[in-house]
Amino acid sequence: MKLFVDTGNVKEIEVLAALGILDGVTTNPSLMAKEGGDPRQILKRICQLVGGPVSGEVVATDYAGMVREGRDIASIDEHMVIKVPFTKDGVQACKTLASEGHRVNVTLIFSATQAWLAAKVGAAYVSPFVGRLDDIGTTGMNLIRELVDIFDNYEFGTEVLVASVRNPVHIIEAARMGADVVTVPPAVIEQCFKHPLTDLGLERFLKDWEKAQAAKV
């Protein structure tokens, strides 16, 4: 399963990219608005850092606007993926952009039928929001299981990109279900590195080493 980070912050991406664990990045207008500066320049820099898929989202809500903005996003760098919302206009825009050879990430997916329709028009990725489904009392990961089953039944080239990830448990469940990609906030990636037994074990190793060195003196 590929790991994307969900952020528009270049410094955060630099740190994670240096570890060698990143396969791509997802952004959205809210994340980009936090960074200030020229969004195109920021996205270009992110592409250079990661060398993998980087989703940049349109802000238009009409078909013509999405297509126009999508083409502009795609022109930033060869690694750019056009992110469009799941609406009728978004589905139509996905069809047009995909037919032109652009990769499209259809976002704000909350049902299997939505993902299926996006796949039918050539989406490279569908982004189901598991955390937001959890927020309304639904088990979001059930949707991932449904999507993996459906996509496995047919020859869709669409990848299931698990979004709105709130904790490491979501990541493990997505991997066990066979999702293609998980996009994760930097804070949740940081949680994946933490375990009290690892910290305790390292502390004990270092103390034992110090004792061994002191005994040699």
VEXVO-43126 format. One line per 3 residues: number of its first residue (from 1); their letters; for each residue x, y, z of C-alpha. Coordinates in Angstrom, 3 decimals, padded with zeros to 6 digits. Layout:
NUM> A> X:Y:Z; ...
***
This chain:
1> MKL> 000.000:000.000:000.000; 001.333:003.393:-000.995; 001.683:006.193:001.558
4> FVD> 000.728:009.757:000.650; 000.898:012.660:003.081; -002.062:015.032:003.266
7> TGN> -000.544:018.492:003.584; 000.555:021.521:001.603; 003.419:022.348:003.948
10> VKE> 006.755:022.069:002.159; 008.791:021.738:005.362; 006.681:018.815:006.579
13> IEV> 007.041:017.131:003.216; 010.811:017.683:003.177; 011.182:015.869:006.501
16> LAA> 009.062:012.895:005.454; 010.551:012.669:001.959; 014.035:012.465:003.466
19> LGI> 012.965:009.318:005.340; 012.181:007.598:002.048; 008.660:006.570:003.050
22> LDG> 006.554:008.877:000.856; 004.982:007.834:-002.427; 002.936:010.975:-003.031
25> VTT> 001.061:013.974:-001.617; -002.542:015.140:-001.509; -003.563:018.760:-001.027
28> NPS> -006.829:020.659:-001.040; -007.795:024.356:-001.098; -008.015:024.499:002.706
31> LMA> -004.499:023.105:003.134; -003.046:025.359:000.447; -004.704:028.447:001.944
34> KEG> -002.772:027.867:005.178; 000.575:028.134:003.398; 000.271:031.514:001.705
37> GDP> 002.403:032.293:-001.322; 001.834:031.185:-004.904; 000.022:027.801:-004.917
40> RQI> 001.560:026.880:-008.278; 005.084:027.417:-006.991; 004.330:025.453:-003.828
43> LKR> 002.894:022.537:-005.802; 005.866:022.590:-008.175; 008.263:022.403:-005.238
46> ICQ> 006.292:019.532:-003.709; 006.502:017.619:-006.996; 010.266:018.110:-007.047
49> LVG> 010.591:016.839:-003.489; 008.423:013.758:-003.833; 008.814:012.714:-007.452
52> GPV> 005.421:011.017:-007.222; 001.725:011.855:-007.599; 000.715:015.219:-006.114
55> SGE> -002.997:016.054:-006.048; -003.983:019.682:-006.574; -007.672:020.481:-006.279
58> VVA> -009.863:022.702:-008.427; -012.007:025.326:-006.720; -014.547:025.718:-009.516
61> TDY> -017.832:023.900:-009.087; -019.055:023.997:-012.693; -017.960:021.654:-015.473
64> AGM> -016.239:024.244:-017.653; -014.422:025.785:-014.698; -013.207:022.412:-013.448
67> VRE> -011.859:021.477:-016.864; -010.127:024.834:-017.263; -008.566:024.729:-013.783
70> GRD> -007.745:021.039:-014.145; -005.730:021.628:-017.290; -003.885:024.459:-015.552
73> IAS> -003.064:022.230:-012.572; -001.812:019.481:-014.870; 000.518:021.961:-016.584
76> IDE> 002.426:022.652:-013.346; 004.392:019.410:-013.428; 004.209:015.918:-014.867
79> HMV> 003.545:014.537:-011.381; 000.397:016.594:-010.824; -002.961:014.856:-010.367
82> IKV> -006.152:016.885:-010.828; -008.487:016.629:-007.866; -012.198:017.216:-008.474
85> PFT> -015.178:016.829:-006.125; -017.762:014.122:-006.691; -020.667:015.956:-008.276
88> KDG> -022.343:015.541:-011.649; -020.141:018.328:-012.986; -017.124:016.702:-011.345
91> VQA> -017.860:013.346:-012.965; -018.268:015.014:-016.362; -015.024:016.947:-015.873
94> CKT> -013.246:013.743:-014.849; -014.406:012.085:-018.069; -013.093:014.944:-020.188
97> LAS> -009.779:015.340:-018.369; -009.122:011.596:-018.229; -009.834:011.298:-021.959
100> EGH> -007.118:013.914:-022.503; -004.629:011.746:-020.653; -004.703:013.542:-017.307
103> RVN> -004.837:011.689:-013.998; -007.866:012.635:-011.924; -008.520:012.093:-008.223
106> VTL> -012.251:012.215:-007.464; -012.634:013.337:-003.873; -015.412:013.592:-001.280
109> IFS> -016.508:010.004:-001.885; -018.911:008.692:000.731; -020.590:005.721:-000.952
112> ATQ> -019.699:002.752:-003.123; -021.986:003.960:-005.911; -020.174:007.294:-006.056
115> AWL> -016.804:005.541:-006.343; -018.164:003.173:-008.992; -019.417:006.058:-011.133
118> AAK> -016.072:007.856:-010.817; -014.234:004.696:-011.861; -016.506:004.307:-014.883
121> VGA> -015.414:007.688:-016.256; -011.718:006.979:-015.847; -010.717:008.343:-012.436
124> AYV> -007.142:007.428:-011.546; -008.047:007.598:-007.851; -011.180:007.747:-005.739
127> SPF> -010.856:009.263:-002.275; -013.353:007.866:000.264; -013.392:009.901:003.492
130> VGR> -013.428:007.316:006.271; -012.994:009.676:009.211; -015.928:011.852:008.226
133> LDD> -018.128:008.776:007.934; -017.037:007.749:011.438; -018.046:011.226:012.624
136> IGT> -021.676:010.623:011.699; -021.881:007.216:013.358; -021.015:005.075:010.328
139> TGM> -018.011:002.749:010.179; -015.977:004.381:007.432; -013.712:001.412:006.846
142> NLI> -016.691:-000.668:005.725; -016.754:001.510:002.616; -013.124:000.639:001.875
145> REL> -013.934:-003.069:002.054; -016.822:-002.545:-000.373; -014.699:-000.583:-002.840
148> VDI> -011.845:-003.091:-002.852; -014.335:-005.914:-003.480; -016.095:-004.046:-006.296
151> FDN> -012.933:-002.891:-008.038; -011.453:-006.390:-007.801; -014.503:-007.731:-009.655
154> YEF> -013.863:-005.575:-012.709; -010.940:-004.250:-014.714; -011.034:-000.702:-013.371
157> GTE> -007.676:001.040:-013.371; -008.885:003.218:-010.516; -006.994:003.073:-007.207
160> VLV> -008.720:003.260:-003.818; -007.099:006.160:-001.949; -008.187:006.121:001.698
163> ASV> -008.623:009.697:002.949; -009.730:011.492:006.123; -007.485:009.167:008.124
166> RNP> -007.617:009.944:011.841; -005.318:007.366:013.444; -002.875:004.491:012.767
169> VHI> -005.707:001.975:013.130; -007.256:003.335:009.942; -003.933:002.736:008.179
172> IEA> -003.629:-000.875:009.320; -007.243:-001.653:008.467; -006.818:-000.119:005.001
175> ARM> -003.718:-002.215:004.363; -005.426:-005.413:005.524; -008.374:-004.725:003.235
178> GAD> -006.125:-004.235:000.228; -006.515:-000.491:-000.387; -004.075:000.890:-002.939
181> VVT> -003.148:004.128:-001.190; -003.628:005.824:002.149; -003.196:009.575:002.547
184> VPP> -002.323:010.600:006.078; -001.798:013.884:007.960; 001.788:014.389:009.203
187> AVI> 000.670:014.079:012.836; -000.772:010.612:012.232; 002.382:009.507:010.404
190> EQC> 004.329:010.653:013.461; 002.119:008.444:015.643; 003.138:005.449:013.536
193> FKH> 006.728:005.862:014.709; 005.795:005.886:018.381; 005.482:002.920:020.712
196> PLT> 006.251:002.967:024.450; 007.997:-000.417:024.300; 010.338:000.820:021.575
199> DLG> 011.273:003.845:023.691; 011.721:001.684:026.777; 013.779:-000.890:024.901
202> LER> 016.114:001.752:023.452; 016.529:003.321:026.869; 017.528:-000.033:028.363
205> FLK> 019.973:-000.795:025.552; 021.722:002.540:026.057; 021.923:002.097:029.834
208> DWE> 023.369:-001.394:029.418; 025.951:-000.049:026.979; 026.921:002.745:029.364
211> KAQ> 027.387:000.201:032.170; 029.526:-002.008:029.946; 031.735:000.914:028.959
214> AAK> 032.066:002.075:032.576; 033.172:-001.434:033.640; 036.071:-001.257:031.182
217> V> 037.522:001.833:032.830
***
